[in-house]
Amino acid sequence: MKVQHIEHAYECKDCKVDSSQPAQIKRGKAPQPAIQRSIASPSVLAKVIYDKFAQYLPLYRQVKEWNRYGLNTNDKNLSNWVIRVAHDWLLPVYERMKELMMAKSVCMSMKHTDKLSTDPMGNLVKPMRIIGCFEVCQARHTNNDSLSKRIISSSICP
């Protein structure tokens, strides 16, 4: 569906008659696109990203689907859209989360075990156990960024 946005301009008729007053002109604003100079709407961008990362649908296959909907595009456009969304919308969130995390010393240990499952042949599959201990440190009295963050230990055990 193609949506056309029209910007109207309105002026005050009383101000127009009285030449001693400045003209009062008000203009409505069309919605700004999520990516400047792009046809991608927020809902199209959300679908592309959802299909790519949640449904594991490659961009070249998404192009075929969009062509069926009537949007003639290519995988380079879709790739550029994903990159721009990541840079413009998600990078500030990532930077803020990183800033909050690096302001503290965090120690996290993780033990994850899955229930026993079966493969298609009916054989029991042994779950993988992941055990890790990560410590993120911030050296408060140094200007060297590479020294301010370090991972102490990490291990993956079968």
Secondary structure as UniProt FT lines:
FT   STRAND          9..11
FT   HELIX           13..17
FT   TURN            19..20
FT   STRAND          25..27
FT   TURN            36..37
FT   HELIX           42..53
FT   HELIX           59..69
FT   HELIX           75..85
FT   HELIX           86..90
FT   HELIX           91..102
FT   STRAND          106..112
FT   STRAND          117..118
FT   TURN            120..121
FT   STRAND          124..125
FT   STRAND          130..136
FT   TURN            140..141
FT   HELIX           145..148
//
